[in-house]
Amino acid sequence: MSNKDFRRLWLASAVSNVGDGVTMVAGPLLVADLTGDPGPVAGAVFVQQLPWLLFALVSGAYVDRLDRRRIVVAVNAGRAAVLAALTVTVATGTVSIPLIYLAFFLLGVGETLADSAYGALLPNLVPDEDLERANARLMATFVVGNQLAAKPLGAYLFVVGAAVPFGFDATTFLVAALCLAEIRWRPPRREPAPPTTVYADIAEGLRALWARAPLRLLAVTLSVMNVLFCAAFAAFVLYAERRLGLAPVGYGVLLSVWALGGLLGSVVAGRLTDRFRSGDLLRAGLVVEVATHLTLAVTTSPYVAAPVLVLFGVHTMVWGVVVTSLRQRLVPDRLRGRVGSVYALLDLGGAAVGTLLGGLLAGVTSLTVPYWAAAVGMVALTAAVWRRFAALNRGERLVEDVERAT
């Protein structure tokens, strides 16, 4: 794939994903250093996910109204400024839980705009037949940068100095903004459309996703899955420390091992989607989710947890490539920002709810109870959607289903 604009997008994604991964490790470590309570640790994750509940639909509407390239440039520059300010407070010893929450909330607001714009912009930069390859490469970059390389790096930088990882992330966002500013693609000129309100645009996006039966099924299913998953993993840093006996660097290594599964999944996703029906792959993913929660509920060994997390990482990447490419292909360009934001609202909104519930549950019970609850919930969800997933076929069959539904 020789497209220069895609390579610029790819490079920006690679750089910012490393910084994001560093903050993902350093943030919980910083909160845990200030307070050992699972509630505030989970709260730091929740406040970054909360904007998806509050602003996802509005962000999607503006992504379809404005120049998507300019949006991602401006948002990355803004996130760099927020992280620079957080770095100063940590370095000067004036940081507090409310300040961390505020910074993470602002980062989350920026994420609602940037992620919606990225997803809508990508199909403009690559041919339709290259969507799976482009998404797989971006996901592989996410795994290598955000999860594999960044996790031990984030833990190491935090040991060097609590402010260092946040300053590092600020720099990566600034570099990403510069890369994205070099994209030469410009949106085509369109005939002036009748003026509409933001609320009318949001309603159109909601109808567009809901009218497409396969996307509707997958969006609702993933939302429930994320509630259960994030409830289980809300206080994972404390689970790794107290249940598995891992130090901060060991925690980062475990996350990197988990990421190896994601990298493997991004590599094999194309081959799997060519060989197996989408419904079969998605049903296999449901089984992996159940097995993951059950295993982590009973084990106390990182040597047992690690291979399970590798398999879970494969599942998440395969699922992501299948569903993302399908959505980008089936949704018209003028609606991609809004439909993507509705999907993200159900996806990450479920994650935010799950994180909040999981932190509260772990705080009043134990660190393993959320995993038991997630396992039971996944069994129920699997039973509810098993037949519907069996009816799904590969891309061509899904297109036919959508055309009949609409």
C-alpha positions as CSV (number, residue, x, y, z in Angstrom):
1,M,0.0,0.0,0.0
2,S,1.9,3.0,-1.3
3,N,-0.6,5.8,-0.6
4,K,1.4,8.7,0.9
5,D,-1.6,10.1,2.8
6,F,-2.4,6.8,4.3
7,R,1.3,6.4,5.4
8,R,1.1,9.8,7.1
9,L,-2.1,8.7,8.9
10,W,-0.4,5.5,9.8
11,L,2.7,7.2,11.2
12,A,0.6,9.6,13.2
13,S,-1.3,6.7,14.6
14,A,1.9,4.8,15.5
15,V,3.4,7.8,17.3
16,S,0.3,8.8,19.3
17,N,-0.4,5.1,20.2
18,V,2.9,4.8,21.9
19,G,2.2,7.9,24.0
20,D,-1.3,6.8,24.7
21,G,-0.1,3.4,25.9
22,V,2.4,5.0,28.2
23,T,-0.3,7.1,29.8
24,M,-2.6,4.1,30.1
25,V,0.0,2.5,32.3
26,A,1.2,5.6,34.1
27,G,-2.2,7.0,34.9
28,P,-3.5,4.1,37.1
29,L,0.0,3.8,38.7
30,L,-0.1,7.5,39.6
31,V,-3.6,7.2,41.1
32,A,-2.7,4.0,42.9
33,D,0.4,5.8,44.3
34,L,-1.8,8.6,45.7
35,T,-4.5,6.2,47.0
36,G,-4.6,2.4,47.1
37,D,-8.4,2.3,46.9
38,P,-9.8,0.4,43.8
39,G,-12.6,3.1,43.5
40,P,-10.4,6.1,42.6
41,V,-8.2,3.9,40.3
42,A,-11.3,2.8,38.3
43,G,-12.5,6.4,38.4
44,A,-9.5,7.6,36.5
45,V,-10.4,5.2,33.7
46,F,-14.1,6.1,33.9
47,V,-13.6,9.9,33.6
48,Q,-11.7,9.3,30.3
49,Q,-14.5,7.1,29.0
50,L,-17.4,9.4,30.3
51,P,-17.1,11.8,27.3
52,W,-18.2,9.0,25.0
53,L,-21.5,8.9,26.9
54,L,-21.9,12.7,26.9
55,F,-20.4,13.9,23.6
56,A,-20.1,11.0,21.1
57,L,-23.1,11.8,19.1
58,V,-22.4,15.5,18.9
59,S,-18.8,14.8,17.9
60,G,-20.0,12.5,15.1
61,A,-22.3,15.2,13.8
62,Y,-19.5,17.8,13.7
63,V,-17.1,15.2,12.1
64,D,-19.6,15.0,9.2
65,R,-19.9,18.8,9.0
66,L,-16.3,19.9,9.2
67,D,-12.9,19.0,7.5
68,R,-11.9,15.8,9.2
69,R,-8.2,16.3,8.6
70,R,-8.3,19.6,10.4
71,I,-10.2,18.1,13.3
72,V,-7.6,15.5,14.0
73,V,-4.8,18.0,13.7
74,A,-6.5,20.5,16.1
75,V,-7.5,17.8,18.6
76,N,-4.0,16.2,18.8
77,A,-2.5,19.6,19.4
78,G,-5.1,20.2,22.2
79,R,-4.4,16.9,23.8
80,A,-0.7,17.7,23.8
81,A,-1.4,20.9,25.7
82,V,-3.5,19.1,28.3
83,L,-0.8,16.5,28.9
84,A,1.9,19.2,29.2
85,A,-0.1,20.9,31.9
86,L,-0.6,17.6,33.8
87,T,3.2,17.0,33.5
88,V,3.9,20.3,35.2
89,T,1.5,19.5,38.1
90,V,3.1,16.1,38.7
91,A,6.6,17.4,38.4
92,T,5.9,20.2,40.9
93,G,4.1,18.0,43.4
94,T,0.8,19.9,43.0
95,V,-1.1,17.0,41.3
96,S,-4.3,15.7,42.9
97,I,-7.0,13.2,42.1
98,P,-9.4,16.0,40.9
99,L,-6.7,17.4,38.6
100,I,-5.9,14.0,37.2
101,Y,-9.6,13.4,36.6
102,L,-10.0,16.8,34.8
103,A,-7.0,16.1,32.5
104,F,-8.3,12.6,31.7
105,F,-11.8,13.9,31.0
106,L,-10.4,16.5,28.6
107,L,-8.4,13.8,26.9
108,G,-11.5,11.8,26.5
109,V,-13.4,14.7,25.0
110,G,-10.7,15.0,22.4
111,E,-10.8,11.3,21.8
112,T,-14.5,11.4,20.8
113,L,-13.7,13.9,18.0
114,A,-10.4,12.4,16.9
115,D,-11.5,8.7,16.8
116,S,-14.7,9.6,14.9
117,A,-12.7,11.6,12.4
118,Y,-10.1,8.9,11.9
119,G,-12.7,6.3,11.2
120,A,-14.5,8.5,8.7
121,L,-11.3,9.8,7.1
122,L,-9.7,6.4,6.4
123,P,-12.0,5.3,3.6
124,N,-11.2,8.5,1.7
125,L,-7.5,7.7,1.8
126,V,-7.5,4.0,0.6
127,P,-9.4,2.1,-2.1
128,D,-12.4,0.1,-1.0
129,E,-10.7,-3.2,-1.7
130,D,-7.8,-2.2,0.7
131,L,-10.0,-1.4,3.7
132,E,-9.3,-4.7,5.5
133,R,-5.6,-4.4,4.9
134,A,-5.5,-0.7,6.0
135,N,-7.6,-1.4,9.2
136,A,-5.4,-4.5,10.0
137,R,-2.3,-2.3,9.7
138,L,-3.7,0.4,11.9
139,M,-4.7,-2.2,14.5
140,A,-1.3,-3.9,14.3
141,T,0.3,-0.5,14.9
142,F,-2.1,0.1,17.8
143,V,-1.0,-3.3,19.3
144,V,2.7,-2.8,18.8
145,G,2.8,0.9,19.9
146,N,0.0,1.2,22.4
147,Q,0.1,-2.2,24.1
148,L,3.3,-4.1,23.3
149,A,6.1,-1.4,23.4
150,A,4.3,1.2,25.5
151,K,3.3,-0.8,28.5
152,P,6.7,-1.7,29.9
153,L,8.0,1.7,28.7
154,G,5.2,3.4,30.6
155,A,6.0,1.5,33.8
156,Y,9.7,2.2,33.4
157,L,9.2,5.9,32.8
158,F,7.0,6.1,35.8
159,V,9.8,4.6,37.9
160,V,12.3,7.1,36.4
161,G,9.9,10.0,37.3
162,A,6.2,10.2,37.8
163,A,5.9,13.2,35.4
164,V,8.1,11.7,32.7
165,P,5.4,9.5,31.0
166,F,2.9,12.3,30.7
167,G,5.5,14.7,29.1
168,F,6.4,11.9,26.7
169,D,2.8,11.5,25.7
170,A,2.4,15.2,25.1
171,T,5.3,15.1,22.7
172,T,3.8,12.2,20.8
173,F,0.5,14.0,20.3
174,L,2.4,17.1,19.0
175,V,4.3,14.9,16.5
176,A,1.1,13.2,15.4
177,A,-0.5,16.6,14.7
178,L,2.4,17.6,12.5
179,C,2.2,14.4,10.5
180,L,-1.6,14.7,10.0
181,A,-1.1,18.3,8.8
182,E,0.9,17.0,5.9
183,I,-2.0,14.9,4.5
184,R,-2.7,16.3,1.0
185,W,-6.2,14.9,0.6
186,R,-9.0,17.5,0.8
187,P,-12.7,16.8,1.0
188,P,-14.5,17.1,-2.3
189,R,-16.8,20.0,-2.9
190,R,-20.4,19.2,-2.4
191,E,-23.6,20.9,-3.4
192,P,-24.8,23.1,-0.6
193,A,-27.2,21.1,1.6
194,P,-30.3,22.6,3.3
195,P,-29.3,23.8,6.8
196,T,-30.0,21.3,9.5
197,T,-29.6,21.3,13.3
198,V,-27.1,19.2,15.1
199,Y,-29.9,17.2,16.6
200,A,-31.4,16.4,13.2
201,D,-27.9,15.2,12.1
202,I,-27.6,13.0,15.1
203,A,-31.1,11.5,14.5
204,E,-30.1,10.7,10.9
205,G,-27.0,8.9,12.1
206,L,-29.0,6.9,14.7
207,R,-31.5,5.9,12.0
208,A,-28.8,4.9,9.6
209,L,-27.2,2.5,12.0
210,W,-30.4,1.1,13.3
211,A,-31.7,0.4,9.8
212,R,-28.7,-1.9,9.1
213,A,-29.5,-5.1,10.9
214,P,-26.0,-6.6,11.1
215,L,-24.5,-3.4,12.4
216,R,-27.3,-3.0,14.9
217,L,-26.8,-6.5,16.2
218,L,-23.0,-6.1,16.5
219,A,-23.2,-2.7,18.1
220,V,-25.6,-3.8,20.9
221,T,-23.7,-7.0,21.5
222,L,-20.4,-5.2,21.8
223,S,-21.9,-2.7,24.2
224,V,-23.0,-5.4,26.5
225,M,-19.6,-7.2,26.2
226,N,-17.8,-4.0,27.1
227,V,-19.9,-3.5,30.2
228,L,-18.9,-6.9,31.4
229,F,-15.3,-6.8,30.3
230,C,-14.6,-3.3,31.8
231,A,-16.4,-4.2,35.0
232,A,-14.0,-7.2,35.4
233,F,-10.9,-5.2,34.4
234,A,-11.7,-1.9,36.1
235,A,-9.1,-2.4,38.8
236,F,-6.8,-4.7,36.8
237,V,-3.6,-2.9,38.1
238,L,-4.6,-3.9,41.7
239,Y,-5.6,-7.4,40.6
240,A,-2.2,-7.9,39.0
241,E,-0.5,-6.6,42.2
242,R,-2.5,-8.4,44.9
243,R,-3.9,-11.5,43.1
244,L,-1.1,-12.3,40.7
245,G,1.8,-10.9,42.9
246,L,3.2,-8.6,40.2
247,A,5.3,-5.4,40.7
248,P,4.7,-2.4,38.5
249,V,7.2,-3.6,35.8
250,G,5.7,-7.1,36.0
251,Y,2.3,-5.5,35.4
252,G,3.6,-3.8,32.3
253,V,5.1,-7.0,31.0
254,L,1.8,-8.8,31.5
255,L,0.0,-6.2,29.5
256,S,2.7,-6.5,26.8
257,V,2.2,-10.3,26.7
258,W,-1.5,-9.6,26.3
259,A,-0.6,-7.3,23.4
260,L,1.3,-10.1,21.6
261,G,-2.1,-11.8,21.2
262,G,-3.5,-8.6,19.7
263,L,-0.5,-8.4,17.3
264,L,-1.0,-12.0,16.3
265,G,-4.7,-11.4,15.7
266,S,-4.0,-8.4,13.5
267,V,-1.7,-10.5,11.4
268,V,-4.0,-13.5,11.0
269,A,-7.3,-11.5,10.7
270,G,-7.3,-11.3,7.0
271,R,-6.6,-15.0,6.6
272,L,-9.3,-16.0,9.1
273,T,-11.9,-13.8,7.4
274,D,-11.1,-15.4,4.0
275,R,-11.4,-18.9,5.4
276,F,-14.2,-18.7,7.9
277,R,-17.6,-17.2,8.0
278,S,-17.9,-14.0,10.1
279,G,-20.6,-15.5,12.3
280,D,-18.3,-18.4,13.2
281,L,-15.5,-16.1,14.0
282,L,-17.7,-13.9,16.2
283,R,-19.2,-17.0,18.0
284,A,-15.6,-18.2,18.7
285,G,-14.9,-14.8,20.2
286,L,-17.8,-15.1,22.6
287,V,-16.4,-18.4,23.8
288,V,-13.0,-16.8,24.3
289,E,-14.6,-14.0,26.4
290,V,-16.4,-16.5,28.7
291,A,-13.2,-18.6,29.1
292,T,-11.1,-15.5,29.9
293,H,-13.3,-14.2,32.7
294,L,-13.6,-17.7,34.3
295,T,-9.9,-18.3,34.2
296,L,-9.0,-15.0,35.8
297,A,-11.6,-15.5,38.4
298,V,-9.9,-18.7,39.7
299,T,-6.2,-18.3,39.0
300,T,-3.5,-16.7,41.1
301,S,-0.7,-17.4,38.7
302,P,0.5,-14.9,36.0
303,Y,1.7,-17.9,34.0
304,V,-1.9,-19.1,33.7
305,A,-3.3,-15.6,33.1
306,A,-0.8,-14.7,30.4
307,P,-1.7,-17.3,27.7
308,V,-5.4,-16.6,28.3
309,L,-4.8,-12.9,27.7
310,V,-2.9,-13.8,24.5
311,L,-5.9,-15.7,23.2
312,F,-8.2,-12.8,24.2
313,G,-6.0,-10.4,22.3
314,V,-6.3,-12.5,19.1
315,H,-10.1,-12.5,19.4
316,T,-10.3,-8.7,19.9
317,M,-8.3,-7.9,16.8
318,V,-10.1,-10.3,14.6
319,W,-13.5,-9.0,15.8
320,G,-12.3,-5.4,15.2
321,V,-11.1,-5.9,11.7
322,V,-14.3,-7.7,10.7
323,V,-16.7,-5.2,12.2
324,T,-14.8,-2.0,11.4
325,S,-14.3,-2.8,7.7
326,L,-17.9,-3.8,7.4
327,R,-19.2,-0.5,8.9
328,Q,-16.9,1.6,6.7
329,R,-17.9,-0.2,3.6
330,L,-21.7,-0.2,4.2
331,V,-22.1,3.4,5.4
332,P,-22.0,6.4,2.9
333,D,-19.3,8.9,3.4
334,R,-21.5,11.7,4.5
335,L,-22.8,9.5,7.4
336,R,-19.6,7.8,8.5
337,G,-18.9,10.2,11.3
338,R,-22.3,10.0,12.8
339,V,-22.8,6.2,12.4
340,G,-19.3,5.7,13.7
341,S,-20.1,7.9,16.7
342,V,-23.4,5.9,17.5
343,Y,-21.4,2.7,17.3
344,A,-18.7,4.2,19.6
345,L,-21.4,5.5,22.0
346,L,-22.7,1.9,22.5
347,D,-19.2,0.5,22.5
348,L,-17.3,2.9,24.8
349,G,-20.4,4.0,26.6
350,G,-20.7,0.4,27.7
351,A,-17.1,0.4,28.7
352,A,-17.6,3.5,30.9
353,V,-20.6,2.0,32.6
354,G,-18.7,-1.3,33.2
355,T,-15.7,0.5,34.6
356,L,-17.7,2.4,37.1
357,L,-19.7,-0.7,38.2
358,G,-16.6,-2.8,38.3
359,G,-14.7,-0.4,40.5
360,L,-17.6,-0.1,42.9
361,L,-18.1,-3.9,43.0
362,A,-14.4,-4.6,43.6
363,G,-14.3,-2.0,46.4
364,V,-17.2,-3.6,48.4
365,T,-16.5,-7.3,47.6
366,S,-13.2,-8.6,46.2
367,L,-11.1,-8.2,43.1
368,T,-12.3,-11.5,41.7
369,V,-16.1,-11.0,42.1
370,P,-16.3,-8.8,38.9
371,Y,-14.7,-11.6,36.9
372,W,-17.3,-14.1,38.1
373,A,-20.1,-11.6,37.3
374,A,-18.7,-11.0,33.9
375,A,-18.4,-14.8,33.2
376,V,-22.1,-15.3,34.1
377,G,-23.1,-12.3,32.0
378,M,-21.2,-13.5,29.0
379,V,-22.8,-17.0,29.2
380,A,-26.3,-15.3,29.1
381,L,-25.3,-13.0,26.2
382,T,-23.8,-15.9,24.2
383,A,-27.0,-17.8,24.6
384,A,-29.0,-14.8,23.4
385,V,-27.0,-14.1,20.2
386,W,-25.6,-17.5,19.3
387,R,-28.2,-18.3,16.6
388,R,-28.1,-14.7,15.2
389,F,-24.4,-14.9,14.8
390,A,-24.7,-18.3,13.1
391,A,-26.8,-16.6,10.5
392,L,-24.1,-14.1,9.6
393,N,-21.8,-14.9,6.7
394,R,-18.8,-13.2,5.2
395,G,-18.8,-9.7,3.8
396,E,-20.9,-10.4,0.7
397,R,-23.7,-12.1,2.7
398,L,-23.7,-9.2,5.2
399,V,-24.1,-6.7,2.4
400,E,-27.1,-8.6,1.0
401,D,-28.7,-8.7,4.5
402,V,-28.3,-4.9,4.9
403,E,-29.7,-4.2,1.5
404,R,-32.8,-6.3,2.3
405,A,-33.2,-4.6,5.7
406,T,-33.0,-1.1,4.2
